[in-house]
Amino acid sequence: MNRKEPSAGEREGAPLAHVLAMIWTMALGLGAGPGASAQESDGERQHNRVVLQNPGDVEEVVVLGQFIPGDKRITAEVANMLDYEELALMPDTDVGGALSRVTGLSLVGDKYVYVRGLGERYSSTVLDGSRLSSPVPFQKTVPLDIVPTAIVRNLLVQKTYSPDLPGDFSGGTVMIRTRATPDRNYATLKAGVAGDSETTQGEGLSYRGGPADNWGFDEGTRKMPRNIAGMSSDDFEAVPWPDSADLGASFYNHWEVFEKQRLKPNFTGSGELGLRGDFPGFSAGVLTAGRYGSKWRNRDKDFRRYEFSGVDGGSTQTVDYRQFTTRQTIDWAGFVNSGFEFGDGHSIQLSQVVLAQTDDETQRLRGLSSEDDVTDGTPVVSYRFQWTENTIRSTQLKGEHYFNVGPFHQMSINWRATDGAATRKSPDTRTYTYAENAEGLEEVVTPSRQAAGDLREVFQHQTAYTRNCATRSANTASTRSCPSMPATWR
């Protein structure tokens, strides 16, 4: 076959076309079988010789592609995914902060994730395919700041329903998948220190707690006294004076609030250990991960209350407080995953997850309180101590089996058994209020005096009062006169 060789001008005007034509010519030459080549004469081989020449500059062709993870690629639902590599590049150390960077999600209170702006009743959380309960009472959404990213393999937020989700799906589901058995031996340690201009090295509020408060555990300081633990609320209210004072005195009786100097910086430490062994016929591995974090935060707010009356929409301010709160948050997380791989495509894994978060809060409200007009109100100061422990525990045994025998071609069986619980403890929460009397002294506001009406009428238009206090020791009782109680229990 005769082909006309393109001229130099044609090569310069259409280098890409020349290259394609040259490749096509080579394909025709190679298309003849070896037998045909053997029968060709020397003249024919000389006539069909392809001469390769420099085609000049060739246009550069760049093809760009985007990697789509397998879990997201095979799903037919609307979903967003964060894999382990993406989580490792983010500065966030908890799942709540990481998900706040996903389009269509809202982070409320630095812990609750709402899908598409819907409320908490429309969002749910799944851990390794099983529903995760919330430790917060009457709250469906799990506080995701309690889950560290160190134990997460990937995060998948599904915004449309699929048959494998719980039946109460409505707005969206956050699916957390934990790390699998490692494929090699490794160990890592990480530590971080952070702070902010409003809290770190500044002043905060605190009170006398237990010796293990900085570790997030109450060793019994706030425990319910034995003489009260078996009583109902009605029985407690029915105890007459002075026996009721003895019951109150059996609690942890320290009420002083002091200013804590130079609050510590925020600290986070985590570690991982992965071990794997390959043996004849099977492989085994174990992955352990742990995390501890301590964070301080001060919040200063203005708190006002208004009462609206009349058809004209008039309002009167009754409360004007300055609210100052110091909160220490302690996080603990532990994760253990052990797995076995045997045969051709069979694996069994046992995982244990324990997540704990403790909030130790001291709050002070200082300002004016009245029932009609705050401009003529009573100066008051109110304190609150609140210790809250949230714990999530999950134990799961699961297996994956793949079969490729006879009619069972590429068939898989996945199963799991899960036991989990979420608990919340808030022992010995205290709130008490002092009001300024007519002599300029602060007196404790008892529940009966609070219900008597306007604090201005009770404290500023009356003189200071005295009442009997009782102390009891052994089998004898004595009374003494005191101007005010140290505090009240409520």
Buried (B, 14 or more C-beta within 10 A) or exposed (E): EEEEEBEEEEBEEBBEEBBEBBEEBEEEEEEEEEEEEEEEEEEEEEEBEEEEEEBEEEEEEEEEEEEEBEBBEEBEEEBBBBBBEBBEEEEBBBBBBBBBEBEEBBBBEBBBBBBEEEEBEBBBBBBBBBBBBBBBEEBBBBBBBBBBBBBBBBBBBBBEBEEEBEEEBEBBBBBBBBBBBBEEEEEEEEEEEEBEEEBBEBBBBBBEBBEEBBBBBBEEBBBEBEEBEEBEEEEEEEBEEBEBBBBBEEBBEEBEBEEBEEBBBBBBBBBBBBBBEEEEEEBBBBBBBBBBBBBBBBEEEEEEEEEEEEEEEEEBBBBBBEBBBBBBBBBBBBBBBBBBBEEEEBBBBBBBBBBBBBBBBBBBBBBBBBBEEBEEBBBBBBBBBBBBBBBBBBBBEBBBBBBEEEEEEEEEEEEBEBEBEBEEEEBBEBBBBBBBBEEEEBBBBBEEBBEEEBBBEBBBEEEEEEEEBBEEEEEEEEEEEEEBBEBBBE
